[in-house]
C-alpha cells in the first residue's frame, strides 16, 4: 500500500513538472526569450507567509551554511526540473523489487 502511494505521488509530481514546463514554454514563446519559473517563486505562491519562516528555521535548527550557499542556489532551479527529479526519485523508490532469478538458494 505504501509503495502505491509513493508511486502515485511520483506520477503526480512528474505530471506537475510537465504542466509547469508547458506554462514556461508558452511564456517563453510569448516573450521571445527563455523564461522559467524558479522554485522559490512557486514556493512563495504555495506557502505564502510560511515561506519567510523557512530561512530562520533552517539557520537556527540545522546550520546557517545550509541556507546561504546550498538552499538559495537550489531554490533558483526551475520548478519543472525539481518536479521531474522528485517524481522520478519517488517512482524509483516505489518500484517493485526485481525478482531474483538464477540464484541458488540451497547448498
C-alpha positions as CSV (number, residue, x, y, z in Angstrom):
1,X,0.0,0.0,0.0
2,X,2.8,2.4,0.8
3,X,4.6,1.6,-2.5
4,X,1.4,2.5,-4.3
5,X,1.2,5.9,-2.5
6,X,4.8,6.6,-3.3
7,X,4.3,5.8,-7.0
8,X,1.1,7.9,-7.1
9,X,3.0,10.9,-5.6
10,X,5.8,10.3,-8.2
11,X,3.3,10.3,-11.1
12,X,1.6,13.4,-9.8
13,X,5.0,15.2,-9.4
14,X,6.0,14.2,-13.0
15,X,2.6,15.5,-14.2
16,X,3.1,18.7,-12.4
17,X,6.5,19.0,-13.9
18,X,5.0,18.7,-17.4
19,X,2.4,21.3,-16.6
20,X,5.0,23.8,-15.4
21,X,7.2,23.0,-18.4
22,X,4.3,23.8,-20.8
23,X,3.4,27.0,-19.0
24,X,7.1,28.1,-19.0
25,X,7.3,27.2,-22.7
26,X,4.2,29.3,-23.6
27,X,5.5,32.2,-21.6
28,X,8.9,31.9,-23.3
29,X,7.3,31.9,-26.7
30,X,5.1,34.9,-25.9
31,X,8.1,36.9,-24.6
32,X,10.5,35.7,-27.3
33,X,13.1,34.9,-24.6
34,X,13.8,31.9,-22.4
35,X,11.9,32.1,-19.1
36,X,11.4,29.6,-16.4
37,X,9.7,29.7,-13.0
38,X,12.2,29.4,-10.2
39,X,11.3,27.0,-7.3
40,X,11.4,29.9,-4.8
41,X,8.6,31.7,-6.7
42,X,6.5,28.6,-6.8
43,X,7.0,28.0,-3.0
44,X,6.2,31.6,-2.3
45,X,2.9,31.2,-4.2
46,X,2.0,28.0,-2.5
47,X,3.2,28.7,1.1
48,X,2.6,32.5,1.3
49,X,3.7,33.7,4.8
50,X,5.2,30.4,5.8
51,X,7.9,30.7,3.1
52,X,9.5,33.6,5.0
53,X,9.8,31.3,8.1
54,X,11.9,28.7,6.3
55,X,15.2,30.6,6.4
56,X,15.3,31.4,10.1
57,X,14.2,27.8,10.9
58,X,17.0,26.2,8.8
59,X,19.6,28.7,10.1
60,X,18.7,28.1,13.7
61,X,17.8,24.4,13.8
62,X,20.1,22.8,11.2
63,X,23.1,25.1,10.2
64,X,23.4,28.6,8.8
65,X,25.7,27.5,5.9
66,X,23.0,25.1,4.7
67,X,20.7,28.1,3.8
68,X,23.1,30.5,2.2
69,X,25.1,28.6,-0.3
70,X,23.1,25.4,-0.7
71,X,19.4,26.1,-0.4
72,X,19.5,29.5,-2.1
73,X,21.1,28.0,-5.2
74,X,18.7,25.1,-5.0
75,X,15.7,27.5,-4.9
76,X,16.9,29.2,-8.1
77,X,16.4,25.9,-10.0
78,X,13.5,25.6,-12.4
79,X,10.3,24.3,-10.9
80,X,9.8,21.8,-13.7
81,X,13.3,20.3,-13.1
82,X,12.6,20.0,-9.4
83,X,9.3,18.3,-10.1
84,X,10.8,15.9,-12.5
85,X,13.7,14.9,-10.2
86,X,11.4,14.4,-7.2
87,X,8.9,12.5,-9.3
88,X,11.4,10.1,-10.9
89,X,13.0,9.6,-7.4
90,X,9.7,8.6,-6.0
91,X,8.9,6.4,-8.9
92,X,12.3,4.7,-8.4
93,X,11.7,4.2,-4.7
94,X,8.2,2.9,-5.3
95,X,9.2,0.4,-7.9
96,X,8.6,-3.3,-7.3
97,X,11.7,-5.2,-6.4
98,X,13.3,-7.2,-9.2
99,X,12.8,-11.0,-9.0
100,X,16.0,-12.8,-8.1
101,X,16.1,-15.4,-10.8
102,X,19.0,-17.8,-11.2
103,X,20.3,-17.5,-7.6
104,X,20.9,-20.9,-6.0
105,X,19.4,-20.9,-2.5
106,X,20.4,-24.3,-1.3
107,X,23.9,-25.7,-0.9
